[in-house]
């Protein structure tokens, strides 16, 4: 097995891991939401969205890593690098949007300090 085939295999393995994270994360979020709804929790929807968003973020990170590995190591042409740049830009925008949805703040903003109890 040559270098190119090995890198393609690694890229596909990381792609598969990214998809698995998305699927397993969505299923786990749904199961937790169902349990939470049965117990009568009032913030089931918020918890579901947060857990699903975290799964999507992790899956996107893995998919971006696989794209970078394949593009840089296998086909480092100008057109493939430009396509990679576009993919990374779109996924970065999605990651920032999801982070804002999950935490209520941008990734570069500091979390609000805890208020002292009165």
C-alpha positions in Angstrom: 0.0 0.0 0.0 1.5 3.3 -1.1 1.5 6.7 0.6 -1.5 8.0 -1.5 -3.6 4.9 -0.7 -2.8 5.2 3.0 -3.7 8.9 3.1 -7.0 8.2 1.3 -7.8 5.4 3.7 -7.0 7.6 6.7 -9.2 10.4 5.2 -12.1 7.9 4.7 -11.7 6.6 8.2 -11.8 10.1 9.7 -14.8 10.9 7.5 -16.5 7.8 8.8 -15.8 8.7 12.3 -17.3 12.2 11.7 -20.5 10.7 10.3 -20.6 8.2 13.2 -20.3 11.1 15.7 -23.2 12.9 13.9 -25.4 9.8 13.9 -24.6 8.6 17.4 -24.8 12.1 18.8 -28.2 12.7 17.3 -29.5 9.4 18.6 -28.1 10.0 22.1 -29.6 13.5 22.1 -33.0 12.0 21.1 -32.9 9.3 23.7 -32.0 11.8 26.4 -34.7 14.2 25.3 -37.3 11.4 25.4 -36.2 10.4 28.9 -36.3 14.0 30.0 -39.7 14.6 28.4 -41.1 11.5 30.3 -39.8 12.8 33.6 -41.6 16.1 32.9 -38.5 18.4 32.6 -39.3 21.9 31.4 -36.1 22.5 29.4 -36.1 19.3 27.4 -36.0 21.2 24.1 -33.1 23.4 25.1 -31.1 20.4 26.4 -31.8 18.5 23.2 -30.6 21.3 21.0 -27.5 21.8 23.0 -26.5 18.1 22.9 -27.3 17.9 19.2 -25.4 21.0 18.5 -22.3 19.6 20.3 -22.5 16.4 18.3 -22.7 18.4 15.1 -19.7 20.5 16.1 -17.6 17.5 16.8 -18.7 15.8 13.6 -17.9 18.9 11.6 -14.4 19.1 13.1 -13.7 15.5 12.1 -15.0 16.1 8.6 -12.9 19.2 8.2 -9.8 17.3 9.4 -10.4 14.5 6.8 -10.8 17.1 4.0 -7.6 18.8 5.0 -5.6 15.6 5.2 -6.8 14.4 1.8 -6.4 17.8 0.1 -2.9 18.6 1.4 -1.4 15.1 1.2 -3.1 13.6 -1.9 -4.2 16.4 -4.3 -2.4 19.7 -3.5 -3.5 21.5 -6.7 -4.7 25.1 -6.7 -8.3 24.1 -7.5 -8.5 21.5 -4.8 -7.0 23.9 -2.2 -9.6 26.5 -3.2 -12.4 24.0 -2.9 -11.0 23.1 0.5 -10.9 26.7 1.5 -14.5 27.1 0.6 -15.5 24.0 2.5 -13.6 25.1 5.6 -15.1 28.6 5.4 -18.7 27.2 5.2 -18.0 24.7 8.0 -16.4 27.4 10.2 -19.4 29.6 9.7 -21.6 26.7 10.7 -19.5 26.0 13.8 -19.6 29.6 14.9 -23.4 29.6 14.4 -23.8 26.4 16.4 -21.6 27.7 19.2 -23.7 30.8 19.4 -26.9 28.7 19.6 -25.4 26.4 22.2 -23.8 28.8 24.6 -25.5 32.1 23.7 -22.1 33.8 22.9 -19.5 33.9 20.2 -16.5 31.6 20.7 -14.1 34.5 21.3 -16.3 36.1 24.0 -15.6 35.3 27.6 -18.4 33.6 29.6 -20.4 35.8 31.8 -19.1 35.8 35.4 -21.1 34.0 38.0 -23.2 36.3 40.1 -22.5 36.1 43.8 -25.5 34.8 45.8 -27.2 37.5 47.8 
